[in-house]
Amino acid sequence: NMISIKQVRKAEELLGNIYNGFITAVQSYGFFVVIDGLNLEGLVHVSTLNNDWYEYRSRQNLLIGRKSKKSYKIGDKIEIKIIKVDILKYQIDLELT
C-alpha cells in the first residue's frame, strides 16, 4: 500500500502534464494506461472521449467509436494528460491529448 501512496503523491505533482503511455486494460467504462518511465497507471474514462460514442467489445477487448471507428485496445501507444488525482481512493484520472 505504501507504493500506491507514493505513486499517487508523485502523480499529484505532475497534474496537467502530458506524457506518452500504453493501454494495459480495456473495460466498458474506459481504459487503463501506464505512463512511460513513471511506473504510474491511470484511467481514461469514456466520458472524456468526447468525439464519439464508444462501444465496448469484450471478445476483442477493445473500445470502438460508433461513428469514427477509432478503437482503443491493449498495447496501443497514446498521449495522455494527468487531469485529476484522488489520494484517498488511489486513483489517477487521465485524458487523451
HUBEL-V85745 format. One record per backbone hydrogen bond with DSSP energy under -1.0 kcal/mol. NH is the residue of the N-H (numbers start at 0). CO is the residue of the C=O. If there is no record, write none. Layout:
nh->{NH,NH}
co->{CO,CO}
//
This chain:
nh->{4,5,6,7,8,9,10,11,12,13,14,15,16,18,20,21,22,23,24,26,30,31,32,33,34,35,37,41,42,43,45,47,48,49,54,56,60,61,62,63,64,65,68,71,74,75,77,79,80,81,82,83,85,90,92,93,94,96}
co->{0,1,2,3,4,5,6,7,8,10,11,81,13,79,77,33,75,31,31,29,43,24,41,21,39,19,34,32,91,30,28,44,45,47,63,61,56,56,71,54,69,52,64,62,22,72,20,18,94,16,92,92,90,85,83,42,80,78}
//
